[in-house]
Amino acid sequence: METAPFLVEIDNPEPDTTRLTLSGDFDYTTSGELAALTPTLMSRGLKVLEVDLNGVTFIDSSGLATLIHLFHAAEEVPAEMRFVGMTPYIAHLFEVTALDQVFNLPTSAA
């Protein structure tokens, strides 16, 4: 089975804000890429970490665990981590795993 390549794009739409745009399959084979970026992201002095999951086509428990780890790392900075985009698939996954009660989700995903 072929997987969609996983990509992480990083930009700064506003001062003190970093946006991660993720796309492709976010699973046990690719989640390490984002986990490896976490210390660098947190050392940037950010106040807001935005995560856009619109391009994520698949996510497994490793991807979810990496997002939880990123969330806790942002809390330690302290910085606010919020999701600025996601598909209905991801929103449903967050709902069935109760992560919609943990993460700051866009109102359209609620």
N, C-alpha and C positions, 0 to 999 in steps of 0.2 A: 504494500500500500504506500503510495507516494504522499509525502507530507509537504505542506506549504512552507517555504523557507521563513524562518523567524527573523524579524528585523526589529531593532530598537533605534528610534530616532530621538535625539535630544535637542530641544531648543529652549530658548528663554523668551516667551512672549511678553513678559513684563519684568521689571527689576524684581529681584528676590523670588521669582517664580521660574521653576523648571518644569517643562512638559515632556513626558515620555510618551511617544506614540509607538505602540506595539502592533505588530502585524504578523500573520502566519500562525503556525502551530506552536503553542506555548506549552511544552510538555517536559517530561523528565530528560529528554535529550537536549533541550534548549533553555530550560529555566536557569541553568548555571550562568548563562550569559548575563542575565539581568542581576542575578545574585552577585556576580563579580563586580558589577558597576555600582552596587549600593554604597560601599564606603566612599567612593569618589563623589557620588551624588550628594551624600550627606555632608561632605566636607566643604561644599560650595557656599555655605551660609544662606541656604534658601529658607524662605518662610512658607512657601506653598509648593507642593509637588503635585502636579496634575498628571493623571494617567489616562490616556486615550486608548481604549481597547476596541475601537470600531473595526480595526483590521484583523483582529484575532479570529481565526477560523476554528480553532480547537484549543481547549485548555483542559489539562488533567490535574490531579491532586498536587503534583509537583509545581505546576504553574500557580495554583491557588496558594500553596504554602509559600512560594516566593513572594507573592503579593502581600501575604500576611506579614512575612519578615520585613518587607519594604515598609509596610504600615508602621510596624513597631520601631524600626530604625528612624522613621520620620518623627514619631512621637518623642524619641529621645533627643532630637536636635534642639528644641522642638520646632516642628514644622507641621502644617496641615497637609494631609494627603487627601486629594479628592479625585474622583473619576469624572472626566468631562465628556466621555463618549463610550458607548458600548452597544453591542447588538442585543436584540431580544434574547438570543441564545445565552449570552453572558449574563444578562439580567436575570434570566430564569435560573441559571446555575447558581448565582449569588443568593437567590431566594431559597432554593431547596437546600443549600448548605448553611443558611442563616447568616451569610456574610453581608447581606443587605442590612442587617442590624448593626454591623460593625463599621462598614465602610461608608464614606460620604459619597452617595451616588447622585447622578444627575436626576432631576425631577422627572424627566421623560422615561427613566428606567424604572421608576417606582411603580 
